[in-house]
Amino acid sequence: LQNIMMTRFALFREDVRDLTELTVGRSDSYLIVNTLKLGFIVTIYYNFDRTDGGEDDRTFSEDQVNALFTMTLLTSFFWFLVSIWMIMHAKVVAQSLSTKMLLQTMRIPFPSTTDIIHSVKNAEQFETDLEQAFRFPVLSDLFRPARRAEQESSVIRQPTGISSSTNGISPFHRQQSGPVNSQGQAEANLETGVQSFSISVLDLLYGGAFRGTAKEELETMQGREPHLKLFRLIRSQWSAYDLYGQIAMQIGSAQLLSGLAYFSLYYLRDISNDQGFRVPVSGWFAFAFLELTAWWSLVLDVSLGLGGHLLLALLMLGSPMCLFFHSGASYFHVGDEILPILFAVQASWVLLLCWASVTCPGRWPRLWKASQYVDVLHREDCPYEDTDDVPRSHRRSSFFQSGNLESDSSDVSSSEFGEPASSFADAQFAATPLLDSLDAVLQLKLPRKLELKLARVRKHLYAAARTAGAFRAGVLSFRPVVVDGFWLKLDGFRGMGDAWVDPSRGNGSSHERGERTEVTVEDLCQAAEKMAETLWKSANTWTTSDMQHLAEYGGEPVHGISDFVGQFHKDGALFVGGRRYYLGGVVITTILWIAALVWSFSVGRTVIHAGALHKPAAPLRVLQTVQGTPANTTHNNNNKNKNNNNNNEAAVGSPLKIELSLPWLAPVALGCDGGDQIVLADTAAGAFVGSLSNSSKGWLGPFSACGDADTAASDFGPGGQLWMACPDSLRPASSAEQWAGGPSRESGRTSVISGIQALALDPLPLTGTPLGGLALRHGKLVGLSQSLGLKGEWKMLGTMSVPSGLEATAVALYAGRGLILDAGGSVFELDTASGQWLGPWSMPTGFTWQGICALPPAQSPNQSAGGWLALGRPVAAMETQLGQRAPRAQLWRFGRPVDKPLEL
């Protein structure tokens, strides 16, 4: 017997180790996987070579996609890090509490010296009892069935645990409880088997049928083993960290796959295509595979219906659809204004997953399937909170002073008489027969709505009964309880009459139609809900009976869950901290994504507000013919402008008497500051600055910022800062302080914008608009924006749409008014505030016009609005006609009459 008892308690200790391993074992795997994924993200995101020159400057659409996969990968990194922290915390708490439980409360109860002495006395008394010493084995009780039944009944009722030496009660001297049934009933049980106990459905629903016997048998019929109940209650100290750590890992995995999808889309794009963000077919295949994999991983992890999965798929695939429409902008007639929607759609499903896991206190996030595996023994819908432990209401010294330990399980029940299953004892006995009654009712043909209601109530009662151990208590009972048949009233349902329900013999059994025992569906549901509430309350409360039964394991008594775990925390249960920790992570994620959304939409508004950016060009509006003739009307055979027809106006202009005193100077670009200074850019020599009003000052320069590389263009920015377009970047001039009479200027930051062919910076930018410059890059007109401060670097806003057939060679910008010079010698005007195009105006033929500069009204001819300077080179035919060699390059001033306002 002692070996059996030792083996039994050794198995109890093994139970605790197995249950702890569910957390500790899988946490080891989670930590390894999360650490590898963190390293993978770092390797991908920071994979660069120090000697690498870096990427070319990015367009607006490329910036949007780059920021999108950056945010997605960083979100994944954050949640993997949170998962590691929470899982490590859960592992430490689980190991600590399980070790404390094994060492303090679950010791193998070896017999004490007192127990051995008592056993010797029992053997001595047996030797002095002649009747027992010389009895015939087996045959002595053959003709005494009643006594044998009583002895067997007593053996069945004998508790299986042995006490600790702490309470002084020997397991060999426990008083055996007498039989509940009479001697005749015991004989009947012996001859015919166990006889069932029949009650009416009203006694079942409203209690009272089991009082008087339930308390006597409750100690023997302990529903749940006390060590399992104690473990389940202390598991609340780490279960939230374990669960939310798994949820964080699953969110991070989905974000990692989605981030890799956008990462592959960005790095497989067609870099040589300047028409926008273009991705080859291979890039779309890689993106689709990774994004569908991310969605499929969530299908396996979240518990949603068909509609929920379709909504999740729609949100996850919404961003790629927006990007696909943008890549086919010329076909779908969409522009860069659709790109900020990428952030909105991507952020929607990310934040939806995060916030859907934030539940009210006392509830698990049922959205995630991981919540179904918190407790492997039964379904757990909510975490167990520290309730008022019954033993704490008693004096702790009474546990050691009193040898008669009475059960206090009645303390957890309601004191009101007449309520459905008002006591825990009634609920323990009545759970199984009430479930049988509900099963019999569900076999009827009921309306769908009513059937779902009954099924939900039965499911809740079944989970509560399993948790409280009511099924085990029913098995240990002497007499199985069966419910008599009853009438179920269904008068309130159309076409339904009263139905006969017999849980024990079946609904089709015969019945008397005289006395009617009637109940309603509402009565059954109310009784089941009340009974489930009582069972849940008892299962989640540490009672004096639990303390007494656990003390028989040979360890210290546990007076309360809060006392047991109190050394590990100060205020509140640890599981509350786990939920709040996850909530803090969700708040951080939300703030970061909102900031990214604000940035995306602000940049998007910047691009759209720049006028005509990413929009089809507005129809050209032709002004009335300007009176006058150009300075030279020689026909230009090299006119390439398709819009330069007979309807084009002729711009009135005259050459400036500015001598280019450097005969070797071959300027290719012109710029001005809107005042008196102009700058000429030479490809090889650099930039030279001169004065319009006082040409005797000569030319200052050369100014250089490109080193040995060629200078493509140069212009004055805000504050008079001189910027030069180099092959790989836009740089400030290195010797700007040498200008005579100029203000003290500091060099700005180098802007990585390559491939600039022509440059125009606005010396007087409009307020409220980020557009600060125009440039020709790879033959495309792009908008430029300068960061805050005069030394701020320049960035591209995006590609601008131009009138069809326009082949731009030079640009100018002043106070938001842009001028674009066509290869055929025509000038177009763009109002950047409204996006309206005007023109074209034809300039004199016989010249190859290379540069243009916008003038303020005060410096235009006759103070006309919209004047400009132009840099032209005479063609060979003109030199022959004039009979003398003309200068290699000339500056012309053009204007329009002031009585004709601009049509905006």
MARKOL-331676 format. One record per residue (C-alpha): x, y, z negated. Coordinates in steps of 0.1 Angstrom, whole numbers, plus 5000, padded with zeros to 4 digits. Example, Ala and Ser with C-alpha at 12.3 -4.5 7.8 and 13.67 -1.06 7.14 Angstrom:
    xx    yy    zz
  5123  4955  4922
  5137  4989  4929
//
This chain:
    xx    yy    zz
  5000  5000  5000
  5028  5024  4992
  5044  5017  5026
  5011  5025  5043
  5008  5057  5024
  5043  5068  5031
  5038  5061  5068
  5006  5080  5068
  5021  5111  5054
  5051  5108  5076
  5027  5109  5105
  5012  5141  5091
  5046  5157  5091
  5051  5145  5127
  5018  5162  5136
  5032  5196  5125
  5064  5190  5145
  5044  5181  5176
  5022  5211  5174
  5051  5234  5168
  5069  5219  5198
  5040  5231  5220
  5053  5266  5214
  5090  5261  5209
  5094  5236  5237
  5077  5256  5265
  5092  5288  5252
  5127  5275  5260
  5116  5269  5296
  5100  5303  5299
  5131  5320  5286
  5153  5303  5312
  5130  5311  5341
  5124  5347  5331
  5161  5353  5327
  5168  5339  5361
  5141  5361  5376
  5155  5392  5359
  5189  5385  5374
  5174  5379  5408
  5157  5414  5407
  5189  5431  5396
  5209  5413  5423
  5184  5424  5450
  5178  5459  5439
  5215  5468  5431
  5231  5449  5460
  5253  5474  5476
  5289  5479  5485
  5309  5509  5472
  5327  5512  5505
  5294  5513  5524
  5285  5547  5539
  5249  5543  5529
  5217  5545  5548
  5207  5571  5572
  5182  5597  5560
  5147  5583  5556
  5115  5596  5571
  5084  5602  5551
  5069  5568  5559
  5102  5551  5550
  5103  5570  5517
  5068  5558  5509
  5075  5521  5515
  5109  5524  5497
  5092  5539  5467
  5065  5513  5468
  5088  5482  5466
  5109  5500  5441
  5079  5505  5418
  5067  5470  5423
  5101  5454  5415
  5106  5477  5385
  5071  5467  5372
  5081  5430  5376
  5114  5437  5358
  5096  5454  5329
  5070  5426  5324
  5097  5399  5326
  5116  5418  5299
  5084  5421  5277
  5077  5384  5282
  5112  5375  5270
  5108  5396  5239
  5074  5383  5230
  5082  5346  5236
  5114  5349  5216
  5094  5364  5187
  5068  5337  5189
  5095  5310  5189
  5112  5325  5158
  5079  5328  5139
  5067  5293  5148
  5099  5277  5137
  5100  5297  5105
  5064  5290  5094
  5064  5253  5104
  5096  5248  5085
  5081  5265  5054
  5050  5243  5057
  5070  5211  5060
  5093  5219  5030
  5067  5234  5006
  5034  5218  5013
  5040  5184  5030
  5062  5162  5010
  5059  5124  5010
  5041  5117  4977
  5062  5090  4960
  5046  5076  4928
  5058  5093  4897
  5069  5075  4865
  5035  5081  4850
  5019  5064  4880
  5042  5034  4876
  5034  5031  4839
  4997  5033  4846
  5001  5005  4872
  5018  4983  4846
  4989  4987  4822
  4965  4977  4849
  4984  4945  4856
  4986  4938  4819
  4948  4942  4815
  4943  4918  4845
  4964  4892  4828
  4943  4893  4797
  4910  4890  4816
  4904  4853  4819
  4874  4856  4842
  4894  4875  4867
  4926  4855  4863
  4909  4821  4869
  4883  4832  4894
  4880  4813  4927
  4891  4835  4956
  4864  4843  4982
  4839  4818  4967
  4833  4838  4935
  4815  4866  4953
  4799  4844  4980
  4765  4842  4962
  4765  4878  4950
  4759  4899  4981
  4746  4929  4961
  4778  4932  4941
  4799  4926  4972
  4780  4954  4991
  4785  4977  4962
  4823  4970  4961
  4825  4974  4999
  4806  5007  4996
  4829  5019  4969
  4860  5010  4990
  4846  5029  5019
  4840  5059  4997
  4874  5056  4981
  4896  5087  4991
  4927  5078  5011
  4950  5104  4997
  4972  5102  4967
  4979  5131  4945
  5011  5149  4937
  5028  5147  4904
  5021  5184  4900
  4985  5178  4890
  4990  5147  4869
  4963  5127  4886
  4973  5092  4896
  4960  5079  4929
  4954  5046  4911
  4931  5061  4885
  4908  5082  4907
  4871  5076  4898
  4853  5058  4926
  4820  5074  4935
  4789  5053  4933
  4768  5044  4962
  4742  5068  4975
  4717  5041  4983
  4700  5017  4959
  4710  4981  4954
  4682  4969  4977
  4693  4993  5004
  4728  4980  5000
  4716  4945  5005
  4696  4956  5035
  4727  4972  5049
  4747  4941  5043
  4722  4919  5061
  4711  4940  5090
  4739  4966  5093
  4739  5003  5086
  4704  5017  5085
  4698  5051  5100
  4683  5080  5081
  4653  5096  5098
  4643  5132  5094
  4619  5156  5111
  4631  5183  5134
  4618  5210  5111
  4640  5196  5082
  4669  5195  5106
  4665  5231  5117
  4657  5247  5084
  4678  5226  5060
  4670  5210  5027
  4670  5174  5039
  4706  5168  5030
  4708  5187  4997
  4716  5166  4967
  4738  5141  4986
  4760  5164  5007
  4779  5178  4978
  4785  5144  4963
  4800  5131  4995
  4817  5162  5008
  4850  5154  4991
  4851  5120  5007
  4839  5133  5040
  4866  5160  5045
  4860  5170  5081
  4894  5182  5092
  4927  5170  5077
  4940  5199  5055
  4974  5201  5071
  4958  5205  5106
  4936  5233  5092
  4965  5250  5075
  4986  5248  5107
  4957  5262  5128
  4953  5292  5105
  4989  5301  5103
  4993  5296  5140
  4976  5330  5144
  5008  5346  5133
  5025  5337  5166
  4998  5326  5190
  4992  5361  5203
  5028  5367  5211
  5030  5333  5228
  4999  5340  5249
  5007  5375  5259
  5042  5365  5267
  5029  5340  5292
  5005  5366  5306
  5034  5391  5310
  5054  5364  5328
  5026  5357  5352
  5021  5394  5360
  5058  5398  5365
  5059  5368  5389
  5031  5382  5410
  5048  5416  5411
  5081  5400  5421
  5066  5383  5451
  5047  5414  5461
  5079  5435  5457
  5099  5411  5478
  5072  5414  5505
  5076  5451  5508
  5114  5448  5504
  5115  5425  5534
  5092  5448  5554
  5114  5478  5547
  5147  5461  5556
  5134  5444  5587
  5120  5476  5602
  5131  5488  5636
  5157  5515  5627
  5163  5525  5663
  5126  5534  5668
  5118  5571  5660
  5081  5568  5668
  5074  5561  5631
  5076  5531  5608
  5078  5502  5632
  5083  5466  5621
  5089  5436  5644
  5068  5405  5643
  5093  5386  5622
  5090  5413  5595
  5053  5410  5594
  5055  5372  5591
  5079  5375  5562
  5057  5401  5546
  5025  5381  5550
  5040  5349  5536
  5053  5366  5505
  5022  5386  5498
  4999  5355  5503
  5022  5336  5479
  5018  5364  5453
  4980  5361  5457
  4981  5323  5455
  5002  5325  5423
  4974  5345  5407
  4948  5321  5419
  4965  5294  5399
  4969  5317  5368
  4936  5336  5365
  4901  5323  5359
  4878  5340  5384
  4849  5331  5405
  4848  5332  5443
  4838  5368  5443
  4866  5378  5419
  4893  5360  5440
  4880  5377  5471
  4882  5411  5455
  4917  5404  5442
  4928  5393  5477
  4912  5424  5493
  4931  5447  5469
  4964  5429  5473
  4961  5429  5511
  4948  5464  5513
  4982  5480  5512
  4996  5459  5540
  4966  5467  5561
  4971  5504  5556
  5008  5500  5566
  4998  5480  5596
  4974  5507  5608
  5001  5533  5603
  5026  5512  5623
  5001  5513  5651
  4993  5549  5647
  4991  5557  5684
  4965  5530  5688
  4945  5535  5656
  4948  5573  5657
  4960  5575  5621
  4990  5594  5608
  5011  5596  5577
  4982  5608  5556
  4973  5571  5552
  5006  5562  5535
  4997  5575  5500
  4968  5551  5501
  4994  5524  5499
  5002  5534  5464
  4966  5537  5454
  4957  5503  5466
  4988  5486  5452
  4984  5503  5418
  4947  5494  5416
  4953  5456  5414
  4984  5459  5393
  4966  5480  5367
  4935  5460  5370
  4953  5428  5360
  4971  5445  5331
  4940  5462  5317
  4918  5431  5322
  4940  5413  5296
  4934  5440  5270
  4904  5428  5250
  4887  5439  5219
  4903  5427  5186
  4892  5392  5178
  4889  5380  5214
  4913  5362  5236
  4917  5374  5273
  4897  5347  5290
  4907  5360  5324
  4939  5341  5321
  4940  5303  5321
  4968  5304  5296
  4943  5313  5269
  4926  5279  5273
  4958  5262  5260
  4963  5282  5228
  4948  5253  5208
  4951  5218  5223
  4927  5203  5197
  4896  5223  5206
  4885  5254  5224
  4895  5286  5208
  4877  5318  5220
  4892  5342  5195
  4923  5345  5172
  4919  5335  5136
  4920  5364  5112
  4929  5363  5076
  4895  5360  5059
  4888  5361  5022
  4904  5329  5010
  4883  5312  4984
  4912  5300  4961
  4923  5336  4957
  4891  5344  4938
  4900  5319  4911
  4927  5320  4886
  4957  5304  4900
  4965  5289  4866
  4933  5269  4866
  4947  5247  4893
  4972  5233  4869
  4951  5235  4837
  4921  5216  4849
  4923  5179  4859
  4888  5178  4873
  4891  5197  4906
  4856  5204  4919
  4850  5214  4955
  4842  5251  4961
  4831  5247  4997
  4798  5261  4988
  4815  5295  4985
  4817  5298  5022
  4780  5293  5028
  4751  5316  5027
  4732  5319  4994
  4699  5325  5010
  4675  5296  5009
  4654  5286  5039
  4678  5300  5066
  4687  5275  5094
  4716  5254  5082
  4723  5278  5054
  4750  5257  5037
  4781  5242  5050
  4771  5208  5038
  4738  5209  5058
  4757  5221  5088
  4783  5193  5086
  4755  5167  5085
  4731  5184  5109
  4756  5192  5137
  4755  5158  5154
  4717  5152  5153
  4711  5188  5165
  4735  5182  5194
  4716  5150  5202
  4683  5169  5202
  4697  5195  5226
  4710  5168  5249
  4675  5153  5249
  4660  5186  5257
  4684  5192  5286
  4673  5160  5302
  4639  5176  5309
  4632  5194  5341
  4635  5230  5328
  4637  5263  5346
  4673  5272  5356
  4675  5302  5334
  4663  5283  5303
  4686  5254  5311
  4717  5277  5313
  4707  5292  5279
  4704  5259  5262
  4737  5246  5278
  4756  5277  5266
  4742  5273  5230
  4751  5236  5230
  4786  5243  5242
  4792  5268  5214
  4778  5245  5187
  4799  5216  5201
  4831  5237  5199
  4823  5248  5163
  4815  5212  5152
  4848  5199  5166
  4867  5227  5149
  4851  5221  5115
  4854  5183  5118
  4817  5177  5117
  4820  5147  5140
  4844  5130  5116
  4821  5138  5087
  4792  5121  5105
  4812  5090  5112
  4822  5087  5075
  4786  5090  5065
  4768  5059  5052
  4736  5064  5071
  4736  5079  5106
  4710  5107  5109
  4684  5104  5136
  4657  5129  5145
  4621  5120  5149
  4604  5129  5181
  4588  5163  5185
  4569  5184  5209
  4588  5212  5227
  4565  5242  5234
  4569  5256  5269
  4537  5276  5272
  4556  5308  5280
  4569  5293  5313
  4548  5292  5344
  4536  5257  5353
  4552  5242  5323
  4533  5224  5295
  4544  5210  5262
  4571  5183  5266
  4577  5153  5243
  4613  5149  5231
  4627  5119  5213
  4664  5120  5207
  4667  5085  5192
  4645  5064  5215
  4644  5086  5247
  4619  5111  5260
  4598  5084  5277
  4590  5065  5245
  4555  5061  5231
  4543  5086  5206
  4512  5094  5185
  4491  5123  5197
  4476  5130  5163
  4499  5150  5141
  4520  5173  5162
  4555  5185  5152
  4562  5215  5174
  4592  5236  5179
  4601  5262  5205
  4632  5267  5226
  4639  5299  5206
  4638  5278  5173
  4664  5254  5187
  4687  5281  5200
  4685  5302  5168
  4692  5271  5146
  4722  5261  5168
  4737  5296  5167
  4733  5299  5130
  4748  5264  5124
  4777  5272  5148
  4783  5305  5129
  4784  5286  5096
  4808  5260  5109
  4831  5286  5124
  4832  5305  5092
  4840  5273  5072
  4866  5262  5097
  4884  5296  5095
  4884  5299  5057
  4908  5283  5034
  4887  5268  5006
  4895  5254  4972
  4887  5219  4986
  4913  5224  5013
  4938  5235  4986
  4931  5204  4965
  4933  5180  4994
  4966  5195  5007
  4981  5193  4972
  4976  5155  4974
  5003  5155  5001
  5029  5160  4974
  5038  5197  4979
  5030  5230  4964
  4994  5242  4965
  4985  5269  4990
  4962  5295  4974
  4956  5315  5006
  4968  5320  5041
  4978  5356  5034
  4998  5345  5004
  5015  5318  5024
  5027  5341  5052
  5029  5373  5031
  5067  5372  5029
  5070  5377  5067
  5051  5409  5071
  5039  5439  5052
  5006  5452  5066
  4981  5432  5086
  4985  5399  5104
  5013  5395  5129
  4989  5386  5158
  4976  5421  5157
  5011  5434  5164
  5013  5410  5194
  4982  5425  5210
  4993  5460  5203
  5027  5453  5217
  5011  5441  5249
  4988  5472  5250
  5018  5494  5247
  5034  5478  5277
  5002  5483  5297
  5001  5520  5288
  5037  5524  5299
  5030  5507  5332
  4999  5528  5337
  5019  5561  5331
  5046  5551  5355
  5022  5541  5383
  5002  5573  5378
  5034  5593  5381
  5042  5574  5413
  5008  5581  5426
  5011  5618  5419
  5044  5619  5437
  5031  5600  5467
  5000  5622  5471
  5019  5654  5465
  5045  5645  5492
  5016  5634  5514
  4999  5668  5510
  5032  5685  5516
  5036  5667  5550
  5000  5673  5560
  5001  5710  5549
  5032  5716  5570
  5009  5720  5600
  5006  5696  5629
  5027  5670  5612
  5014  5636  5620
  4985  5651  5639
  4978  5653  5676
  4989  5686  5690
  4961  5712  5694
  4952  5723  5729
  4974  5751  5743
  4959  5785  5743
  4971  5808  5771
  4972  5845  5765
  4965  5872  5790
  4993  5880  5814
  5018  5905  5800
  5024  5935  5821
  5060  5938  5833
  5086  5917  5849
  5114  5896  5835
  5150  5909  5837
  5158  5884  5864
  5133  5866  5886
  5156  5842  5904
  5139  5808  5909
  5152  5780  5887
  5154  5748  5907
  5162  5728  5875
  5129  5736  5858
  5118  5705  5839
  5089  5719  5820
  5057  5702  5832
  5036  5729  5815
  5055  5757  5832
  5030  5763  5860
  5014  5794  5876
  4993  5800  5845
  5023  5805  5822
  5029  5840  5810
  5062  5858  5817
  5080  5871  5786
  5094  5906  5788
  5131  5907  5779
  5164  5924  5784
  5200  5914  5778
  5218  5927  5747
  5251  5945  5751
  5270  5923  5727
  5304  5913  5739
  5316  5879  5732
  5352  5889  5726
  5363  5853  5724
  5366  5841  5760
  5371  5805  5749
  5340  5805  5728
  5313  5782  5743
  5283  5786  5720
  5256  5759  5721
  5232  5771  5694
  5219  5804  5680
  5207  5813  5646
  5198  5845  5627
  5188  5856  5592
  5158  5877  5602
  5179  5908  5598
  5211  5920  5613
  5233  5889  5612
  5234  5862  5639
  5254  5830  5641
  5267  5812  5671
  5277  5775  5669
  5305  5761  5690
  5307  5723  5692
  5345  5723  5687
  5354  5756  5671
  5327  5759  5645
  5304  5788  5636
  5309  5825  5641
  5289  5853  5624
  5283  5886  5640
  5261  5918  5637
  5234  5930  5660
  5236  5966  5651
  5274  5970  5649
  5291  5948  5674
  5324  5966  5668
  5329  5947  5636
  5337  5917  5657
  5330  5881  5648
  5337  5864  5615
  5349  5829  5616
  5353  5802  5624
  5332  5786  5596
  5334  5749  5594
  5319  5722  5572
  5321  5691  5595
  5359  5686  5594
  5371  5671  5626
  5335  5663  5637
  5315  5684  5661
  5291  5711  5649
  5257  5707  5665
  5239  5738  5652
  5240  5764  5624
  5215  5787  5608
  5209  5809  5578
  5187  5795  5550
  5169  5812  5521
  5192  5837  5504
  5215  5840  5534
  5231  5806  5528
  5248  5794  5560
  5241  5757  5568
  5258  5736  5595
  5245  5705  5612
  5272  5678  5613
  5267  5644  5630
  5260  5626  5597
  5246  5653  5574
  5235  5689  5569
  5262  5708  5550
  5267  5743  5537
  5295  5764  5553
  5327  5761  5533
  5339  5797  5537
  5307  5818  5534
  5323  5841  5508
  5345  5856  5535
  5316  5876  5551
  5323  5913  5549
  5298  5931  5527
  5278  5899  5521
  5266  5888  5487
  5283  5862  5466
  5271  5829  5478
  5276  5794  5463
  5278  5763  5484
  5248  5741  5483
  5245  5703  5483
  5252  5681  5513
  5220  5667  5527
  5223  5633  5543
  5203  5639  5575
  5221  5625  5606
  5215  5630  5643
  5205  5667  5642
  5206  5683  5676
  5191  5717  5668
  5184  5735  5636
  5162  5763  5624
  5159  5773  5587
  5134  5798  5575
  5151  5827  5557
  5117  5839  5545
  5096  5808  5538
  5059  5810  5531
  5047  5806  5496
  5027  5775  5488
  5042  5754  5516
  5072  5732  5513
  5081  5736  5550
  5115  5753  5550
  5130  5744  5583
  5126  5727  5617
  5151  5704  5635
  5155  5683  5666
  5166  5649  5656
  5170  5622  5682
  5149  5643  5705
  5120  5645  5680
  5107  5676  5662
  5109  5671  5624
  5101  5692  5594
  5126  5700  5566
  5120  5708  5530
  5145  5722  5505
  5145  5711  5468
  5143  5737  5441
  5171  5763  5440
  5192  5778  5467
  5217  5750  5464
  5191  5723  5467
  5195  5696  5494
  5173  5694  5524
  5150  5664  5531
  5129  5655  5561
  5092  5657  5557
  5084  5637  5588
  5080  5638  5626
  5058  5665  5641
  5036  5661  5671
  5043  5683  5701
  5023  5691  5732
  5026  5665  5759
  5055  5671  5783
  5074  5693  5759
  5111  5686  5761
  5125  5707  5733
  5162  5719  5733
  5162  5746  5706
  5140  5757  5677
  5135  5788  5656
  5116  5796  5624
  5108  5828  5605
  5080  5834  5579
  5062  5802  5589
  5062  5810  5627
  5081  5784  5647
  5094  5788  5682
  5104  5758  5704
  5124  5763  5735
  5117  5739  5764
  5144  5725  5787
  5126  5744  5816
  5130  5778  5799
  5096  5781  5784
  5088  5790  5748
  5061  5775  5726
  5049  5789  5694
  5037  5769  5663
  5018  5785  5634
  5029  5761  5607
  5002  5772  5583
  4974  5762  5606
  4991  5738  5630
  4980  5758  5660
  5002  5758  5691
  5004  5789  5714
  5020  5794  5748
  5039  5786  5768
  5058  5818  5779
  5083  5816  5807
  5117  5832  5803
  5139  5844  5832
  5150  5818  5856
  5186  5814  5867
  5197  5807  5832
  5203  5776  5811
  5187  5786  5778
  5205  5770  5749
  5194  5787  5717
  5165  5808  5703
  5160  5828  5672
  5128  5843  5658
  5127  5880  5650
  5106  5899  5625
  5081  5924  5640
  5104  5954  5631
  5132  5940  5653
  5111  5929  5682
  5109  5950  5714
  5083  5977  5708
  5078  5961  5674
  5057  5935  5691
  5046  5905  5670
  5064  5873  5679
  5097  5885  5694
  5128  5864  5696
  5165  5863  5706
  5176  5838  5732
  5211  5825  5741
  5215  5817  5778
  5242  5807  5803
  5239  5819  5839
  5239  5792  5865
  5265  5791  5894
  5239  5805  5919
  5235  5837  5900
  5272  5843  5897
  5276  5840  5935
  5246  5864  5941
  5259  5891  5918
  5293  5889  5934
  5312  5890  5901
  5318  5866  5874
  5292  5870  5847
  5299  5863  5810
  5298  5826  5801
  5269  5832  5777
  5244  5861  5771
  5221  5872  5744
  5186  5883  5754
  5158  5899  5734
  5122  5891  5742
  5089  5904  5728
  5052  5907  5734
  5029  5937  5734
  5017  5947  5699
  4981  5953  5711
  4976  5916  5717
  4973  5898  5683
  4983  5862  5679
  4955  5837  5684
  4958  5815  5653
//
